[in-house]
Amino acid sequence: MGSAQRRGRSLLARAARALGWSVLAAVLLGIGAVLALRWIDPPTSAFMLEARVAAWAGGEHDYRTRYHWVDLEAISPQAALAVIAAEDQQFPFHAGFDFKSIRAAVREHERGGKLRGASTISQQVAKNLFLWSGRSFVRKGLEAAFTVLIEQLWPKERILEVYLNIAEFGRGIYGVQAAAQAFYHKDAARLGSAESALLSVVLPNPRRFRVEAPSRYMLAERDWTLKQMANLGGPAYLHSIEPP
């Protein structure tokens, strides 16, 4: 073997080791970040930062982020129940992925229906907190990895608490406390069932749906969510989030 070949193989080996250490460091950094946020309330999220940068880049210098963290105990049980009823009714029971809903969405699409999302609350926390918007295999892979970490390292109450605080309810409005103050001029602890249900309706597309000017479709979805909340058994259903 010539010296050039040996040098080439040595360079490849060093590059492979460097790549391996980089991947390991990234994995450990991700685990550390998820573990820390089990106890530390996030001061912001990837989606908040992305929206702010996009606004500034577009010349919207008056854009501001409204984000006020409140503990789960300071959020109306109706608000917690509404997002579960609207977004992820199997939240207390799955391990991060609702495969039944995924299969149902695929079958509906195969029958000619619109392809709809089947993301769980845990997946949305992973995406909103750590990742960027858009669709790609890389992002979906990272979303799955962070979802697994979140489900393994956080109790369900913490997942729900973070989701309720970082979900986008309107342009620049993140979390139920900011949403309750912006739209209803009250704290999240005082949200009623109808108000909570309407807030949950905007979650799939907070840039299109507006709480302050609900369409007929939104009002119908609100009424559907209220029925689902009743079918689940009301706030007592929340006790199933952490089985005794």
C-alpha positions in Angstrom: 0.0 0.0 0.0 1.4 3.4 -1.0 1.9 6.3 1.4 -0.9 8.3 -0.4 -3.3 5.5 0.2 -2.3 5.2 3.9 -2.7 9.0 4.3 -6.1 8.8 2.6 -7.3 6.0 4.9 -6.0 7.8 7.9 -7.9 11.0 6.9 -11.1 9.0 6.4 -10.7 7.3 9.8 -10.2 10.7 11.5 -13.2 12.1 9.7 -15.3 9.1 10.8 -14.2 9.5 14.4 -14.9 13.2 14.3 -18.3 12.6 12.9 -19.0 9.9 15.5 -18.0 12.3 18.3 -20.1 15.0 16.8 -23.2 12.8 16.7 -22.6 11.6 20.2 -22.2 15.2 21.4 -25.5 16.2 19.7 -27.3 13.3 21.2 -26.0 14.1 24.7 -26.9 17.8 24.2 -30.4 16.9 23.2 -30.9 14.5 26.2 -29.5 17.2 28.5 -31.8 19.9 27.1 -34.9 17.7 27.5 -33.9 16.6 30.9 -33.3 20.2 32.1 -36.6 21.4 30.8 -38.4 18.8 32.9 -37.8 21.3 35.8 -36.8 24.6 34.1 -39.6 26.5 32.4 -38.5 27.4 28.9 -37.9 31.1 28.4 -38.8 30.8 24.7 -39.2 28.2 22.0 -37.7 27.5 18.5 -41.0 28.5 16.9 -41.1 31.8 18.8 -37.6 32.6 17.8 -38.3 31.6 14.2 -41.4 33.8 14.0 -39.5 36.8 15.5 -36.6 36.5 13.0 -39.1 36.1 10.1 -40.9 39.3 11.2 -37.8 41.3 11.6 -36.5 40.0 8.2 -39.8 41.1 6.7 -39.5 44.6 8.1 -42.1 44.2 10.8 -40.2 46.0 13.5 -43.3 46.4 15.6 -43.8 42.7 16.0 -43.7 41.5 19.6 -44.0 38.1 21.3 -46.6 37.8 24.0 -45.6 34.9 26.2 -46.4 34.5 29.9 -45.6 31.3 31.6 -48.1 30.0 34.2 -48.0 26.7 36.1 -50.5 24.0 35.2 -52.3 24.6 38.5 -52.9 28.2 37.4 -54.6 27.1 34.1 -58.3 26.4 34.0 -59.0 22.6 33.8 -61.4 23.4 31.0 -58.5 24.8 28.9 -56.4 21.6 29.5 -59.4 19.4 28.7 -60.2 21.4 25.5 -56.8 20.9 23.9 -56.9 17.2 24.7 -60.4 16.9 23.3 -59.5 18.8 20.2 -56.0 17.6 19.5 -55.2 14.3 21.2 -57.8 12.4 23.1 -55.4 9.4 23.7 -52.8 11.7 25.3 -53.0 10.1 28.8 -52.5 6.6 27.3 -50.1 6.7 24.4 -46.3 6.8 24.6 -45.9 9.7 22.3 -47.4 8.4 19.0 -51.1 7.7 18.3 -50.7 5.0 15.7 -54.5 4.5 15.6 -55.1 8.1 14.5 -52.2 7.8 12.0 -53.7 4.7 10.4 -57.1 6.4 10.3 -55.6 9.5 8.6 -53.9 7.4 6.0 -57.0 5.4 5.2 -59.0 8.6 4.8 -56.4 10.0 2.4 -56.5 6.7 0.4 -60.3 7.1 0.0 -59.7 10.5 -1.5 -59.9 12.6 1.6 -57.6 15.4 2.6 -54.4 14.2 4.2 -54.7 15.5 7.8 -52.1 15.5 10.6 -52.2 13.1 13.4 -49.5 14.6 15.6 -49.9 14.1 19.3 -49.5 16.7 22.0 -46.1 15.2 22.8 -45.0 15.5 19.1 -46.2 19.1 19.0 -44.2 20.0 22.1 -41.1 18.4 20.5 -41.6 20.3 17.3 -42.5 23.7 18.8 -39.9 23.7 21.5 -36.8 22.4 19.7 -37.3 22.4 15.9 -38.1 24.5 12.9 -41.2 24.7 10.8 -41.6 22.9 7.5 -41.6 19.3 6.3 -38.6 17.1 5.7 -37.4 13.7 6.6 -34.7 15.1 8.8 -37.1 17.3 10.8 -39.6 14.4 11.2 -36.8 12.2 12.3 -35.6 14.7 14.9 -39.2 15.3 16.0 -39.6 11.5 16.6 -36.4 11.4 18.6 -37.3 14.4 20.8 -40.8 12.9 21.3 -39.4 9.7 22.6 -37.1 11.6 24.9 -39.9 13.8 26.2 -42.1 10.9 26.9 -39.4 9.0 28.7 -38.0 11.9 30.8 -41.1 14.0 31.5 -44.4 13.1 33.3 -47.6 13.6 31.3 -48.5 16.7 33.5 -45.3 18.4 32.5 -45.9 17.7 28.8 -49.3 19.1 29.0 -48.1 22.1 31.0 -45.4 23.0 28.5 -47.8 22.5 25.5 -50.4 24.9 27.1 -47.7 27.5 27.6 -45.9 27.4 24.2 -48.7 26.6 21.8 -49.4 29.5 19.3 -52.9 30.9 19.6 -52.5 33.9 17.3 -49.8 36.0 15.7 -47.1 36.5 18.4 -49.4 35.0 21.1 -48.0 32.0 22.8 -49.6 30.1 25.6 -53.1 30.1 27.2 -52.2 32.9 29.7 -51.2 35.3 26.9 -54.2 34.2 24.8 -56.7 34.6 27.7 -55.4 38.1 28.4 -55.3 39.1 24.7 -58.7 37.7 23.7 -60.8 37.6 26.9 -59.0 40.1 29.2 -58.7 37.5 32.0 -56.2 35.1 33.4 -56.0 31.5 32.1 -57.3 30.2 35.5 -60.7 31.9 34.7 -61.3 30.5 31.2 -64.6 28.8 30.8 -65.5 25.8 28.7 -66.7 27.6 25.6 -63.7 30.1 25.6 -61.3 27.2 26.1 -62.9 25.2 23.2 -62.7 28.1 20.8 -59.0 28.6 21.7 -58.3 25.0 21.0 -59.9 25.4 17.5 -57.2 27.7 16.3 -54.3 25.4 17.2 -54.0 23.6 13.9 -53.6 26.9 12.1 -53.2 30.0 14.4 -52.3 32.2 11.5 -55.5 31.4 9.6 -58.1 31.0 12.4 -58.7 34.1 14.6 -60.3 33.8 18.0 -61.5 37.5 17.9 -63.3 36.9 14.6 -64.4 33.2 14.5 -65.9 31.9 11.3 -68.9 29.6 11.1 -66.5 26.7 10.7 -64.6 27.6 13.8 -67.9 27.9 15.8 -68.9 24.5 14.6 -65.6 23.1 15.6 -66.0 24.8 19.0 -69.3 23.1 19.5 -67.8 19.7 18.4 -65.0 20.2 20.9 -67.5 21.0 23.7 -69.3 17.7 23.0 -66.0 15.8 23.1 -65.1 17.4 26.4 -68.5 16.3 27.8 -68.0 12.8 26.3 -64.6 12.5 28.0 -66.2 13.2 31.3 -65.2 16.8 31.9 -62.3 17.9 34.0 -62.4 14.6 36.0 -60.9 13.0 32.8 -57.7 14.8 33.6 -57.1 12.5 36.5 -56.3 9.7 34.0 -53.2 11.6 32.9 -51.2 10.2 35.8 -52.7 6.8 36.8 -52.5 6.1 40.6 
